[in-house]
């Protein structure tokens, strides 16, 4: 894995998400009260993107079938998803967000 600068913290308001692509991998950055988490931006239930869903606290909800995932761990919390999301290590350096992908 390599470290990639993908965004600036100031571009992702608390309680929001931002989709980025690193080496063809779709990643969803989630800002939880200033802490940035990175998960794959693909629902493990149907393969659709999660960036059109909603972020409620530490949970992202898939817009198509309502599957819920924990953005901190990637765990699938509700059906129809049962497979966890891949997560990525995030490093902040000043305002820059780096993801290991």
WOURQUI-V370371 format. One record per helix or strand of 2 or more residues. SS is the DSSP state (a for helix, b for strand). FROM is the first residue (numbers start at 0). LEN is the number of residues. If there is no record, write none. Layout:
{{SS,FROM,LEN} {SS,FROM,LEN}}
//
This chain:
{{b,2,6} {a,8,3} {b,16,6} {b,24,8} {b,34,6} {b,53,3} {b,58,3} {b,67,3} {b,86,2} {b,89,4} {b,95,5}}
//
